[in-house]
Amino acid sequence: MTSSGHGFSTFLIFHFLRCTLTTGSVCSGEGEPLKCCVNHYEVDEKCLECPNGWFGHNCSVLCSEGFYGRFCSNACNCSSEHE
């Protein structure tokens, strides 16, 4: 991969992670029906952050084995018998 291609790939990865982890909770525009951003879900017409152990659109994805916490961003550091 060329250095410019590598830089662009790095930019895309950074942009995806930034948007995934730091966007606001509401992704719909003024006057549009409420649409919660990724890693948020709707409760009483408000968008709330996913509870620990869940992530994705409408918080529909459970952490994969070996991960936990906010948006499943923490890796477990224990043997399988202690999980």
PyMOL Python script that loads the backbone (N, CA, C, O; Angstrom):
from pymol import cmd

cmd.read_pdbstr("""\
ATOM      1  N   MET A   1       0.851  -1.167   0.000  1.00  0.00           N
ATOM      2  CA  MET A   1       0.000   0.000   0.000  1.00  0.00           C
ATOM      3  C   MET A   1       0.898   1.231   0.000  1.00  0.00           C
ATOM      4  O   MET A   1       1.918   1.257   0.689  1.00  0.00           O
ATOM      5  N   THR A   2       0.531   2.227  -0.752  1.00  0.00           N
ATOM      6  CA  THR A   2       1.307   3.460  -0.802  1.00  0.00           C
ATOM      7  C   THR A   2       1.128   4.228   0.496  1.00  0.00           C
ATOM      8  O   THR A   2       0.188   3.991   1.255  1.00  0.00           O
ATOM      9  N   SER A   3       2.052   5.157   0.736  1.00  0.00           N
ATOM     10  CA  SER A   3       1.952   5.924   1.982  1.00  0.00           C
ATOM     11  C   SER A   3       0.680   6.756   2.026  1.00  0.00           C
ATOM     12  O   SER A   3       0.103   6.939   3.097  1.00  0.00           O
ATOM     13  N   SER A   4       0.228   7.268   0.867  1.00  0.00           N
ATOM     14  CA  SER A   4      -1.020   8.032   0.869  1.00  0.00           C
ATOM     15  C   SER A   4      -2.211   7.115   1.121  1.00  0.00           C
ATOM     16  O   SER A   4      -3.168   7.517   1.783  1.00  0.00           O
ATOM     17  N   GLY A   5      -2.168   5.887   0.602  1.00  0.00           N
ATOM     18  CA  GLY A   5      -3.240   4.923   0.861  1.00  0.00           C
ATOM     19  C   GLY A   5      -3.280   4.525   2.319  1.00  0.00           C
ATOM     20  O   GLY A   5      -4.353   4.361   2.901  1.00  0.00           O
ATOM     21  N   HIS A   6      -2.099   4.369   2.910  1.00  0.00           N
ATOM     22  CA  HIS A   6      -2.018   4.021   4.330  1.00  0.00           C
ATOM     23  C   HIS A   6      -2.587   5.151   5.184  1.00  0.00           C
ATOM     24  O   HIS A   6      -3.315   4.903   6.145  1.00  0.00           O
ATOM     25  N   GLY A   7      -2.257   6.377   4.834  1.00  0.00           N
ATOM     26  CA  GLY A   7      -2.770   7.530   5.573  1.00  0.00           C
ATOM     27  C   GLY A   7      -4.278   7.628   5.483  1.00  0.00           C
ATOM     28  O   GLY A   7      -4.947   7.946   6.466  1.00  0.00           O
ATOM     29  N   PHE A   8      -4.818   7.352   4.289  1.00  0.00           N
ATOM     30  CA  PHE A   8      -6.266   7.406   4.105  1.00  0.00           C
ATOM     31  C   PHE A   8      -6.950   6.320   4.917  1.00  0.00           C
ATOM     32  O   PHE A   8      -7.988   6.564   5.532  1.00  0.00           O
ATOM     33  N   SER A   9      -6.375   5.116   4.925  1.00  0.00           N
ATOM     34  CA  SER A   9      -6.942   4.016   5.718  1.00  0.00           C
ATOM     35  C   SER A   9      -6.932   4.363   7.199  1.00  0.00           C
ATOM     36  O   SER A   9      -7.903   4.104   7.910  1.00  0.00           O
ATOM     37  N   THR A  10      -5.843   4.944   7.659  1.00  0.00           N
ATOM     38  CA  THR A  10      -5.746   5.359   9.055  1.00  0.00           C
ATOM     39  C   THR A  10      -6.809   6.399   9.370  1.00  0.00           C
ATOM     40  O   THR A  10      -7.442   6.348  10.424  1.00  0.00           O
ATOM     41  N   PHE A  11      -7.007   7.350   8.450  1.00  0.00           N
ATOM     42  CA  PHE A  11      -8.036   8.374   8.630  1.00  0.00           C
ATOM     43  C   PHE A  11      -9.414   7.736   8.751  1.00  0.00           C
ATOM     44  O   PHE A  11     -10.189   8.103   9.634  1.00  0.00           O
ATOM     45  N   LEU A  12      -9.730   6.777   7.866  1.00  0.00           N
ATOM     46  CA  LEU A  12     -11.044   6.133   7.903  1.00  0.00           C
ATOM     47  C   LEU A  12     -11.268   5.395   9.214  1.00  0.00           C
ATOM     48  O   LEU A  12     -12.347   5.480   9.801  1.00  0.00           O
ATOM     49  N   ILE A  13     -10.259   4.674   9.673  1.00  0.00           N
ATOM     50  CA  ILE A  13     -10.383   3.937  10.933  1.00  0.00           C
ATOM     51  C   ILE A  13     -10.585   4.914  12.085  1.00  0.00           C
ATOM     52  O   ILE A  13     -11.457   4.707  12.928  1.00  0.00           O
ATOM     53  N   PHE A  14      -9.783   5.979  12.125  1.00  0.00           N
ATOM     54  CA  PHE A  14      -9.917   6.981  13.182  1.00  0.00           C
ATOM     55  C   PHE A  14     -11.298   7.621  13.146  1.00  0.00           C
ATOM     56  O   PHE A  14     -11.937   7.787  14.185  1.00  0.00           O
ATOM     57  N   HIS A  15     -11.759   7.980  11.951  1.00  0.00           N
ATOM     58  CA  HIS A  15     -13.065   8.628  11.801  1.00  0.00           C
ATOM     59  C   HIS A  15     -14.181   7.694  12.274  1.00  0.00           C
ATOM     60  O   HIS A  15     -15.092   8.129  12.978  1.00  0.00           O
ATOM     61  N   PHE A  16     -14.117   6.413  11.894  1.00  0.00           N
ATOM     62  CA  PHE A  16     -15.130   5.445  12.320  1.00  0.00           C
ATOM     63  C   PHE A  16     -15.159   5.332  13.840  1.00  0.00           C
ATOM     64  O   PHE A  16     -16.228   5.385  14.449  1.00  0.00           O
ATOM     65  N   LEU A  17     -13.987   5.177  14.453  1.00  0.00           N
ATOM     66  CA  LEU A  17     -13.937   5.039  15.906  1.00  0.00           C
ATOM     67  C   LEU A  17     -14.410   6.302  16.600  1.00  0.00           C
ATOM     68  O   LEU A  17     -15.124   6.226  17.600  1.00  0.00           O
ATOM     69  N   ARG A  18     -14.026   7.461  16.088  1.00  0.00           N
ATOM     70  CA  ARG A  18     -14.451   8.723  16.689  1.00  0.00           C
ATOM     71  C   ARG A  18     -15.964   8.845  16.626  1.00  0.00           C
ATOM     72  O   ARG A  18     -16.603   9.221  17.608  1.00  0.00           O
ATOM     73  N   CYS A  19     -16.534   8.529  15.476  1.00  0.00           N
ATOM     74  CA  CYS A  19     -17.988   8.627  15.331  1.00  0.00           C
ATOM     75  C   CYS A  19     -18.694   7.596  16.194  1.00  0.00           C
ATOM     76  O   CYS A  19     -19.726   7.885  16.800  1.00  0.00           O
ATOM     77  N   THR A  20     -18.140   6.399  16.248  1.00  0.00           N
ATOM     78  CA  THR A  20     -18.767   5.337  17.023  1.00  0.00           C
ATOM     79  C   THR A  20     -18.724   5.625  18.514  1.00  0.00           C
ATOM     80  O   THR A  20     -19.694   5.351  19.220  1.00  0.00           O
ATOM     81  N   LEU A  21     -17.636   6.164  19.000  1.00  0.00           N
ATOM     82  CA  LEU A  21     -17.474   6.329  20.436  1.00  0.00           C
ATOM     83  C   LEU A  21     -17.885   7.693  20.973  1.00  0.00           C
ATOM     84  O   LEU A  21     -18.147   7.828  22.168  1.00  0.00           O
ATOM     85  N   THR A  22     -17.947   8.721  20.100  1.00  0.00           N
ATOM     86  CA  THR A  22     -18.139  10.051  20.658  1.00  0.00           C
ATOM     87  C   THR A  22     -19.297  10.844  20.069  1.00  0.00           C
ATOM     88  O   THR A  22     -19.479  12.001  20.448  1.00  0.00           O
ATOM     89  N   THR A  23     -20.083  10.283  19.167  1.00  0.00           N
ATOM     90  CA  THR A  23     -21.179  11.075  18.626  1.00  0.00           C
ATOM     91  C   THR A  23     -22.194  11.354  19.713  1.00  0.00           C
ATOM     92  O   THR A  23     -22.222  10.676  20.739  1.00  0.00           O
ATOM     93  N   GLY A  24     -23.023  12.352  19.485  1.00  0.00           N
ATOM     94  CA  GLY A  24     -24.095  12.626  20.421  1.00  0.00           C
ATOM     95  C   GLY A  24     -25.084  11.482  20.416  1.00  0.00           C
ATOM     96  O   GLY A  24     -24.935  10.517  19.666  1.00  0.00           O
ATOM     97  N   SER A  25     -26.073  11.594  21.241  1.00  0.00           N
ATOM     98  CA  SER A  25     -27.029  10.504  21.360  1.00  0.00           C
ATOM     99  C   SER A  25     -28.123  10.543  20.301  1.00  0.00           C
ATOM    100  O   SER A  25     -28.700   9.503  19.982  1.00  0.00           O
ATOM    101  N   VAL A  26     -28.424  11.717  19.747  1.00  0.00           N
ATOM    102  CA  VAL A  26     -29.499  11.853  18.759  1.00  0.00           C
ATOM    103  C   VAL A  26     -28.902  12.076  17.379  1.00  0.00           C
ATOM    104  O   VAL A  26     -28.075  12.968  17.188  1.00  0.00           O
ATOM    105  N   CYS A  27     -29.325  11.261  16.418  1.00  0.00           N
ATOM    106  CA  CYS A  27     -28.797  11.369  15.055  1.00  0.00           C
ATOM    107  C   CYS A  27     -29.841  11.836  14.050  1.00  0.00           C
ATOM    108  O   CYS A  27     -29.567  11.846  12.850  1.00  0.00           O
ATOM    109  N   SER A  28     -31.008  12.216  14.499  1.00  0.00           N
ATOM    110  CA  SER A  28     -32.022  12.747  13.585  1.00  0.00           C
ATOM    111  C   SER A  28     -31.966  14.267  13.617  1.00  0.00           C
ATOM    112  O   SER A  28     -31.539  14.874  14.599  1.00  0.00           O
ATOM    113  N   GLY A  29     -32.403  14.858  12.527  1.00  0.00           N
ATOM    114  CA  GLY A  29     -32.399  16.308  12.429  1.00  0.00           C
ATOM    115  C   GLY A  29     -33.626  16.931  13.060  1.00  0.00           C
ATOM    116  O   GLY A  29     -34.584  16.246  13.420  1.00  0.00           O
ATOM    117  N   GLU A  30     -33.575  18.230  13.184  1.00  0.00           N
ATOM    118  CA  GLU A  30     -34.693  19.007  13.731  1.00  0.00           C
ATOM    119  C   GLU A  30     -35.952  18.723  12.924  1.00  0.00           C
ATOM    120  O   GLU A  30     -35.917  18.792  11.696  1.00  0.00           O
ATOM    121  N   GLY A  31     -37.053  18.409  13.580  1.00  0.00           N
ATOM    122  CA  GLY A  31     -38.323  18.155  12.912  1.00  0.00           C
ATOM    123  C   GLY A  31     -38.481  16.747  12.364  1.00  0.00           C
ATOM    124  O   GLY A  31     -39.539  16.410  11.833  1.00  0.00           O
ATOM    125  N   GLU A  32     -37.449  15.917  12.481  1.00  0.00           N
ATOM    126  CA  GLU A  32     -37.521  14.525  12.014  1.00  0.00           C
ATOM    127  C   GLU A  32     -37.877  13.619  13.190  1.00  0.00           C
ATOM    128  O   GLU A  32     -37.678  13.990  14.347  1.00  0.00           O
ATOM    129  N   PRO A  33     -38.407  12.428  12.891  1.00  0.00           N
ATOM    130  CA  PRO A  33     -38.668  11.473  13.980  1.00  0.00           C
ATOM    131  C   PRO A  33     -37.365  11.149  14.719  1.00  0.00           C
ATOM    132  O   PRO A  33     -36.290  11.134  14.119  1.00  0.00           O
ATOM    133  N   LEU A  34     -37.472  10.893  16.006  1.00  0.00           N
ATOM    134  CA  LEU A  34     -36.296  10.602  16.820  1.00  0.00           C
ATOM    135  C   LEU A  34     -35.572   9.371  16.293  1.00  0.00           C
ATOM    136  O   LEU A  34     -36.180   8.323  16.074  1.00  0.00           O
ATOM    137  N   LYS A  35     -34.280   9.512  16.096  1.00  0.00           N
ATOM    138  CA  LYS A  35     -33.421   8.393  15.699  1.00  0.00           C
ATOM    139  C   LYS A  35     -32.175   8.476  16.566  1.00  0.00           C
ATOM    140  O   LYS A  35     -31.433   9.457  16.516  1.00  0.00           O
ATOM    141  N   CYS A  36     -31.956   7.441  17.357  1.00  0.00           N
ATOM    142  CA  CYS A  36     -30.788   7.416  18.230  1.00  0.00           C
ATOM    143  C   CYS A  36     -29.554   6.987  17.448  1.00  0.00           C
ATOM    144  O   CYS A  36     -29.632   6.167  16.533  1.00  0.00           O
ATOM    145  N   CYS A  37     -28.417   7.556  17.826  1.00  0.00           N
ATOM    146  CA  CYS A  37     -27.149   7.200  17.195  1.00  0.00           C
ATOM    147  C   CYS A  37     -26.728   5.797  17.629  1.00  0.00           C
ATOM    148  O   CYS A  37     -27.300   5.212  18.549  1.00  0.00           O
ATOM    149  N   VAL A  38     -25.722   5.282  16.948  1.00  0.00           N
ATOM    150  CA  VAL A  38     -25.157   3.993  17.314  1.00  0.00           C
ATOM    151  C   VAL A  38     -24.690   4.070  18.769  1.00  0.00           C
ATOM    152  O   VAL A  38     -24.254   5.124  19.230  1.00  0.00           O
ATOM    153  N   ASN A  39     -24.781   2.972  19.474  1.00  0.00           N
ATOM    154  CA  ASN A  39     -24.439   2.852  20.891  1.00  0.00           C
ATOM    155  C   ASN A  39     -25.398   3.605  21.809  1.00  0.00           C
ATOM    156  O   ASN A  39     -25.044   3.962  22.933  1.00  0.00           O
ATOM    157  N   HIS A  40     -26.619   3.843  21.319  1.00  0.00           N
ATOM    158  CA  HIS A  40     -27.681   4.475  22.100  1.00  0.00           C
ATOM    159  C   HIS A  40     -29.004   3.785  21.783  1.00  0.00           C
ATOM    160  O   HIS A  40     -29.144   3.148  20.738  1.00  0.00           O
ATOM    161  N   TYR A  41     -29.969   3.913  22.685  1.00  0.00           N
ATOM    162  CA  TYR A  41     -31.300   3.349  22.471  1.00  0.00           C
ATOM    163  C   TYR A  41     -32.335   4.323  23.019  1.00  0.00           C
ATOM    164  O   TYR A  41     -32.024   5.170  23.856  1.00  0.00           O
ATOM    165  N   GLU A  42     -33.562   4.193  22.539  1.00  0.00           N
ATOM    166  CA  GLU A  42     -34.618   5.134  22.908  1.00  0.00           C
ATOM    167  C   GLU A  42     -35.407   4.648  24.115  1.00  0.00           C
ATOM    168  O   GLU A  42     -35.816   3.489  24.180  1.00  0.00           O
ATOM    169  N   VAL A  43     -35.614   5.550  25.072  1.00  0.00           N
ATOM    170  CA  VAL A  43     -36.461   5.323  26.241  1.00  0.00           C
ATOM    171  C   VAL A  43     -37.210   6.622  26.507  1.00  0.00           C
ATOM    172  O   VAL A  43     -36.594   7.670  26.703  1.00  0.00           O
ATOM    173  N   ASP A  44     -38.536   6.553  26.514  1.00  0.00           N
ATOM    174  CA  ASP A  44     -39.364   7.733  26.797  1.00  0.00           C
ATOM    175  C   ASP A  44     -38.976   8.940  25.944  1.00  0.00           C
ATOM    176  O   ASP A  44     -38.833  10.054  26.447  1.00  0.00           O
ATOM    177  N   GLU A  45     -38.812   8.697  24.654  1.00  0.00           N
ATOM    178  CA  GLU A  45     -38.489   9.743  23.679  1.00  0.00           C
ATOM    179  C   GLU A  45     -37.150  10.424  23.949  1.00  0.00           C
ATOM    180  O   GLU A  45     -36.953  11.584  23.586  1.00  0.00           O
ATOM    181  N   LYS A  46     -36.237   9.701  24.586  1.00  0.00           N
ATOM    182  CA  LYS A  46     -34.871  10.178  24.812  1.00  0.00           C
ATOM    183  C   LYS A  46     -33.914   9.082  24.382  1.00  0.00           C
ATOM    184  O   LYS A  46     -34.244   7.898  24.455  1.00  0.00           O
ATOM    185  N   CYS A  47     -32.732   9.472  23.936  1.00  0.00           N
ATOM    186  CA  CYS A  47     -31.703   8.507  23.563  1.00  0.00           C
ATOM    187  C   CYS A  47     -30.716   8.363  24.716  1.00  0.00           C
ATOM    188  O   CYS A  47     -30.111   9.338  25.162  1.00  0.00           O
ATOM    189  N   LEU A  48     -30.569   7.140  25.185  1.00  0.00           N
ATOM    190  CA  LEU A  48     -29.659   6.835  26.287  1.00  0.00           C
ATOM    191  C   LEU A  48     -28.516   5.968  25.790  1.00  0.00           C
ATOM    192  O   LEU A  48     -28.681   5.188  24.852  1.00  0.00           O
ATOM    193  N   GLU A  49     -27.354   6.105  26.423  1.00  0.00           N
ATOM    194  CA  GLU A  49     -26.195   5.295  26.068  1.00  0.00           C
ATOM    195  C   GLU A  49     -26.457   3.836  26.433  1.00  0.00           C
ATOM    196  O   GLU A  49     -27.140   3.543  27.414  1.00  0.00           O
ATOM    197  N   CYS A  50     -25.912   2.934  25.638  1.00  0.00           N
ATOM    198  CA  CYS A  50     -26.064   1.501  25.910  1.00  0.00           C
ATOM    199  C   CYS A  50     -25.550   1.170  27.308  1.00  0.00           C
ATOM    200  O   CYS A  50     -24.562   1.746  27.764  1.00  0.00           O
ATOM    201  N   PRO A  51     -26.222   0.242  27.985  1.00  0.00           N
ATOM    202  CA  PRO A  51     -25.691  -0.224  29.267  1.00  0.00           C
ATOM    203  C   PRO A  51     -24.392  -0.994  29.030  1.00  0.00           C
ATOM    204  O   PRO A  51     -24.156  -1.513  27.939  1.00  0.00           O
ATOM    205  N   ASN A  52     -23.563  -1.060  30.053  1.00  0.00           N
ATOM    206  CA  ASN A  52     -22.319  -1.823  29.933  1.00  0.00           C
ATOM    207  C   ASN A  52     -22.624  -3.238  29.471  1.00  0.00           C
ATOM    208  O   ASN A  52     -23.587  -3.861  29.920  1.00  0.00           O
ATOM    209  N   GLY A  53     -21.796  -3.729  28.575  1.00  0.00           N
ATOM    210  CA  GLY A  53     -21.965  -5.081  28.054  1.00  0.00           C
ATOM    211  C   GLY A  53     -22.714  -5.146  26.738  1.00  0.00           C
ATOM    212  O   GLY A  53     -22.868  -6.227  26.168  1.00  0.00           O
ATOM    213  N   TRP A  54     -23.187  -4.000  26.242  1.00  0.00           N
ATOM    214  CA  TRP A  54     -23.948  -3.936  25.001  1.00  0.00           C
ATOM    215  C   TRP A  54     -23.422  -2.805  24.127  1.00  0.00           C
ATOM    216  O   TRP A  54     -22.841  -1.844  24.633  1.00  0.00           O
ATOM    217  N   PHE A  55     -23.626  -2.918  22.807  1.00  0.00           N
ATOM    218  CA  PHE A  55     -23.231  -1.856  21.892  1.00  0.00           C
ATOM    219  C   PHE A  55     -23.995  -2.003  20.591  1.00  0.00           C
ATOM    220  O   PHE A  55     -24.792  -2.929  20.433  1.00  0.00           O
ATOM    221  N   GLY A  56     -23.756  -1.094  19.661  1.00  0.00           N
ATOM    222  CA  GLY A  56     -24.354  -1.168  18.329  1.00  0.00           C
ATOM    223  C   GLY A  56     -25.632  -0.369  18.211  1.00  0.00           C
ATOM    224  O   GLY A  56     -26.022   0.357  19.126  1.00  0.00           O
ATOM    225  N   HIS A  57     -26.284  -0.520  17.049  1.00  0.00           N
ATOM    226  CA  HIS A  57     -27.548   0.167  16.807  1.00  0.00           C
ATOM    227  C   HIS A  57     -28.601  -0.377  17.764  1.00  0.00           C
ATOM    228  O   HIS A  57     -28.821  -1.586  17.833  1.00  0.00           O
ATOM    229  N   ASN A  58     -29.237   0.504  18.488  1.00  0.00           N
ATOM    230  CA  ASN A  58     -30.263   0.154  19.468  1.00  0.00           C
ATOM    231  C   ASN A  58     -29.733  -0.796  20.550  1.00  0.00           C
ATOM    232  O   ASN A  58     -30.500  -1.528  21.175  1.00  0.00           O
ATOM    233  N   CYS A  59     -28.422  -0.775  20.759  1.00  0.00           N
ATOM    234  CA  CYS A  59     -27.783  -1.595  21.805  1.00  0.00           C
ATOM    235  C   CYS A  59     -28.150  -3.066  21.662  1.00  0.00           C
ATOM    236  O   CYS A  59     -28.432  -3.745  22.650  1.00  0.00           O
ATOM    237  N   SER A  60     -28.145  -3.546  20.439  1.00  0.00           N
ATOM    238  CA  SER A  60     -28.629  -4.895  20.156  1.00  0.00           C
ATOM    239  C   SER A  60     -27.538  -5.961  20.149  1.00  0.00           C
ATOM    240  O   SER A  60     -27.834  -7.139  19.946  1.00  0.00           O
ATOM    241  N   VAL A  61     -26.280  -5.570  20.368  1.00  0.00           N
ATOM    242  CA  VAL A  61     -25.184  -6.534  20.290  1.00  0.00           C
ATOM    243  C   VAL A  61     -24.561  -6.707  21.673  1.00  0.00           C
ATOM    244  O   VAL A  61     -24.118  -5.742  22.295  1.00  0.00           O
ATOM    245  N   LEU A  62     -24.536  -7.945  22.138  1.00  0.00           N
ATOM    246  CA  LEU A  62     -23.911  -8.291  23.408  1.00  0.00           C
ATOM    247  C   LEU A  62     -22.403  -8.393  23.198  1.00  0.00           C
ATOM    248  O   LEU A  62     -21.956  -8.781  22.119  1.00  0.00           O
ATOM    249  N   CYS A  63     -21.626  -8.052  24.204  1.00  0.00           N
ATOM    250  CA  CYS A  63     -20.170  -8.170  24.091  1.00  0.00           C
ATOM    251  C   CYS A  63     -19.777  -9.578  23.667  1.00  0.00           C
ATOM    252  O   CYS A  63     -20.391 -10.564  24.075  1.00  0.00           O
ATOM    253  N   SER A  64     -18.751  -9.649  22.846  1.00  0.00           N
ATOM    254  CA  SER A  64     -18.168 -10.943  22.485  1.00  0.00           C
ATOM    255  C   SER A  64     -17.444 -11.499  23.700  1.00  0.00           C
ATOM    256  O   SER A  64     -17.040 -10.755  24.593  1.00  0.00           O
ATOM    257  N   GLU A  65     -17.288 -12.812  23.721  1.00  0.00           N
ATOM    258  CA  GLU A  65     -16.554 -13.441  24.811  1.00  0.00           C
ATOM    259  C   GLU A  65     -15.167 -12.815  24.906  1.00  0.00           C
ATOM    260  O   GLU A  65     -14.484 -12.648  23.896  1.00  0.00           O
ATOM    261  N   GLY A  66     -14.762 -12.476  26.106  1.00  0.00           N
ATOM    262  CA  GLY A  66     -13.448 -11.880  26.322  1.00  0.00           C
ATOM    263  C   GLY A  66     -13.459 -10.364  26.404  1.00  0.00           C
ATOM    264  O   GLY A  66     -12.417  -9.748  26.625  1.00  0.00           O
ATOM    265  N   PHE A  67     -14.635  -9.750  26.226  1.00  0.00           N
ATOM    266  CA  PHE A  67     -14.742  -8.293  26.294  1.00  0.00           C
ATOM    267  C   PHE A  67     -15.882  -7.904  27.227  1.00  0.00           C
ATOM    268  O   PHE A  67     -16.824  -8.672  27.420  1.00  0.00           O
ATOM    269  N   TYR A  68     -15.791  -6.706  27.804  1.00  0.00           N
ATOM    270  CA  TYR A  68     -16.816  -6.248  28.741  1.00  0.00           C
ATOM    271  C   TYR A  68     -16.803  -4.724  28.812  1.00  0.00           C
ATOM    272  O   TYR A  68     -15.932  -4.073  28.234  1.00  0.00           O
ATOM    273  N   GLY A  69     -17.775  -4.164  29.524  1.00  0.00           N
ATOM    274  CA  GLY A  69     -17.792  -2.742  29.831  1.00  0.00           C
ATOM    275  C   GLY A  69     -18.453  -1.873  28.787  1.00  0.00           C
ATOM    276  O   GLY A  69     -19.200  -2.352  27.934  1.00  0.00           O
ATOM    277  N   ARG A  70     -18.166  -0.580  28.870  1.00  0.00           N
ATOM    278  CA  ARG A  70     -18.755   0.423  27.983  1.00  0.00           C
ATOM    279  C   ARG A  70     -18.389   0.107  26.542  1.00  0.00           C
ATOM    280  O   ARG A  70     -17.214   0.092  26.176  1.00  0.00           O
ATOM    281  N   PHE A  71     -19.393  -0.141  25.740  1.00  0.00           N
ATOM    282  CA  PHE A  71     -19.253  -0.483  24.318  1.00  0.00           C
ATOM    283  C   PHE A  71     -18.337  -1.690  24.109  1.00  0.00           C
ATOM    284  O   PHE A  71     -17.765  -1.860  23.033  1.00  0.00           O
ATOM    285  N   CYS A  72     -18.200  -2.525  25.141  1.00  0.00           N
ATOM    286  CA  CYS A  72     -17.384  -3.747  25.056  1.00  0.00           C
ATOM    287  C   CYS A  72     -15.937  -3.425  24.705  1.00  0.00           C
ATOM    288  O   CYS A  72     -15.275  -4.190  24.003  1.00  0.00           O
ATOM    289  N   SER A  73     -15.457  -2.301  25.193  1.00  0.00           N
ATOM    290  CA  SER A  73     -14.126  -1.836  24.815  1.00  0.00           C
ATOM    291  C   SER A  73     -13.018  -2.330  25.738  1.00  0.00           C
ATOM    292  O   SER A  73     -11.846  -2.042  25.495  1.00  0.00           O
ATOM    293  N   ASN A  74     -13.360  -3.061  26.781  1.00  0.00           N
ATOM    294  CA  ASN A  74     -12.352  -3.586  27.707  1.00  0.00           C
ATOM    295  C   ASN A  74     -12.167  -5.078  27.477  1.00  0.00           C
ATOM    296  O   ASN A  74     -13.136  -5.824  27.333  1.00  0.00           O
ATOM    297  N   ALA A  75     -10.914  -5.496  27.444  1.00  0.00           N
ATOM    298  CA  ALA A  75     -10.610  -6.917  27.267  1.00  0.00           C
ATOM    299  C   ALA A  75     -10.443  -7.574  28.629  1.00  0.00           C
ATOM    300  O   ALA A  75      -9.805  -7.022  29.526  1.00  0.00           O
ATOM    301  N   CYS A  76     -11.024  -8.759  28.771  1.00  0.00           N
ATOM    302  CA  CYS A  76     -10.861  -9.517  30.008  1.00  0.00           C
ATOM    303  C   CYS A  76      -9.418  -9.990  30.103  1.00  0.00           C
ATOM    304  O   CYS A  76      -8.785 -10.295  29.093  1.00  0.00           O
ATOM    305  N   ASN A  77      -8.911 -10.047  31.313  1.00  0.00           N
ATOM    306  CA  ASN A  77      -7.555 -10.523  31.537  1.00  0.00           C
ATOM    307  C   ASN A  77      -7.609 -11.638  32.578  1.00  0.00           C
ATOM    308  O   ASN A  77      -7.021 -11.544  33.656  1.00  0.00           O
ATOM    309  N   CYS A  78      -8.336 -12.697  32.217  1.00  0.00           N
ATOM    310  CA  CYS A  78      -8.463 -13.810  33.142  1.00  0.00           C
ATOM    311  C   CYS A  78      -8.617 -15.100  32.342  1.00  0.00           C
ATOM    312  O   CYS A  78      -8.935 -15.073  31.153  1.00  0.00           O
ATOM    313  N   SER A  79      -8.390 -16.219  33.004  1.00  0.00           N
ATOM    314  CA  SER A  79      -8.570 -17.501  32.334  1.00  0.00           C
ATOM    315  C   SER A  79     -10.058 -17.785  32.193  1.00  0.00           C
ATOM    316  O   SER A  79     -10.868 -17.199  32.912  1.00  0.00           O
ATOM    317  N   SER A  80     -10.425 -18.665  31.287  1.00  0.00           N
ATOM    318  CA  SER A  80     -11.833 -18.957  31.025  1.00  0.00           C
ATOM    319  C   SER A  80     -12.546 -19.519  32.253  1.00  0.00           C
ATOM    320  O   SER A  80     -13.760 -19.359  32.374  1.00  0.00           O
ATOM    321  N   GLU A  81     -11.831 -20.168  33.160  1.00  0.00           N
ATOM    322  CA  GLU A  81     -12.470 -20.715  34.359  1.00  0.00           C
ATOM    323  C   GLU A  81     -12.851 -19.632  35.362  1.00  0.00           C
ATOM    324  O   GLU A  81     -13.606 -19.907  36.295  1.00  0.00           O
ATOM    325  N   HIS A  82     -12.343 -18.389  35.193  1.00  0.00           N
ATOM    326  CA  HIS A  82     -12.647 -17.290  36.108  1.00  0.00           C
ATOM    327  C   HIS A  82     -13.579 -16.252  35.507  1.00  0.00           C
ATOM    328  O   HIS A  82     -13.894 -15.267  36.175  1.00  0.00           O
ATOM    329  N   GLU A  83     -14.030 -16.431  34.285  1.00  0.00           N
ATOM    330  CA  GLU A  83     -14.894 -15.441  33.631  1.00  0.00           C
ATOM    331  C   GLU A  83     -16.287 -15.452  34.189  1.00  0.00           C
ATOM    332  O   GLU A  83     -17.136 -14.678  33.747  1.00  0.00           O
TER     333      GLU A  83
END
""", "prot")
cmd.dss("prot")
cmd.show_as("cartoon", "prot")
cmd.util.cbc("prot")
cmd.orient("prot")
